[in-house]
Amino acid sequence: MMTERTASRIAENYDRFRQEVGTACARSGRVASDVKLVAVTKYAELAWVRALAALGVVDLGESRPQQLCERSEQLAGPQLVRWHLIGHLQRNKVRRVLPAVTLIHSVDSLRLIERIDAMSQELGLRPRVLLEVNLAGETAKHGFSAEALRAAWEQILDYQAVQVEGLMTMAPKVDRPDEARSVFRRLRELRDALADRAHGDVPLAELSMGMSGDFATAIEEGATLVRIGSRLFEGLPHGGDGV
Ligand SMILES: *Cc1c(COP(=O)(O)O)cnc(C)c1O
């Protein structure tokens, strides 16, 4: 059983997060309904995820395909939840993941998008995807460089089944969120440039950027999807509550 204290702490965290989203939107002339929360549950216990879903937070993100598939089965039921894959997808996991996800944020290579497209045609699916861009050039991170993406863009537009709906990035870990601003801004500018070359039918509406430490800045720079984990679950002790 989950304690009431756990549920009310999650509700408080969520409330405070929403207030900060509202403030960031007001500062930048945006409306809060244009920014969607993807609650990142990779370190959360299943009971916490259920508590979030009960608050109406039903867009959930996992970074490992295996855990996403397991949890989508564990949480299957009358309560609607939508799963977002936000971490690296190996090509041999594409078949298993495709039917379970609403959006793949982390398409990070041509080889992967090619596999997703071929598998989707086989399964009769039209998956929605975002292309992950590694703007800071960090070697430990996955993602297209901006140059590689520009160069591959015409080819990407030719895929029949995948629907490319936008871009995703992770800012480098920095002490001040403001230092992430230029990364977020460059993602938006890259999106605008690619959308211009997409003959109208690929609006690239989504910008998935911003995490617990930098989401307010990302919203000011145009984020439509923020991926938030630790902020929602802070103050919760692991273990003891069970699932
Ligand atoms: C873990 C993770 C997040 C959430 O990070 P927090 O700092 O806990 O909010 C967002 N995006 C990706 C890709 C992640 O792996």
The ligand as an SDF file (V2000), in Angstrom:
LIG
                    3D

 15 15  0  0  0  0  0  0  0  0999 V2000
   16.0940   11.1950  -16.8180 C   0  0  0  0  0  0  0  0  0  0  0  0
   15.7680   12.0190  -17.9930 C   0  0  0  0  0  0  0  0  0  0  0  0
   14.9860   13.1750  -17.8560 C   0  0  0  0  0  0  0  0  0  0  0  0
   14.4650   13.6880  -16.5240 C   0  0  0  0  0  0  0  0  0  0  0  0
   15.5040   14.1790  -15.7550 O   0  0  0  0  0  0  0  0  0  0  0  0
   15.2190   14.9430  -14.3610 P   0  0  0  0  0  0  0  0  0  0  0  0
   16.4400   15.7810  -14.1840 O   0  0  0  0  0  0  0  0  0  0  0  0
   15.0970   13.8840  -13.3400 O   0  0  0  0  0  0  0  0  0  0  0  0
   13.9940   15.7390  -14.5120 O   0  0  0  0  0  0  0  0  0  0  0  0
   14.6750   13.8770  -19.0100 C   0  0  0  0  0  0  0  0  0  0  0  0
   15.1060   13.4780  -20.2260 N   0  0  0  0  0  0  0  0  0  0  0  0
   15.8670   12.3840  -20.3930 C   0  0  0  0  0  0  0  0  0  0  0  0
   16.3070   12.0070  -21.7570 C   0  0  0  0  0  0  0  0  0  0  0  0
   16.2180   11.6110  -19.2850 C   0  0  0  0  0  0  0  0  0  0  0  0
   16.9820   10.5270  -19.4640 O   0  0  0  0  0  0  0  0  0  0  0  0
  1  2  1  0
  2  3  1  0
  2 14  2  0
  3  4  1  0
  3 10  2  0
  4  5  1  0
  5  6  1  0
  6  7  2  0
  6  8  1  0
  6  9  1  0
 10 11  1  0
 11 12  2  0
 12 13  1  0
 12 14  1  0
 14 15  1  0
M  END
$$$$
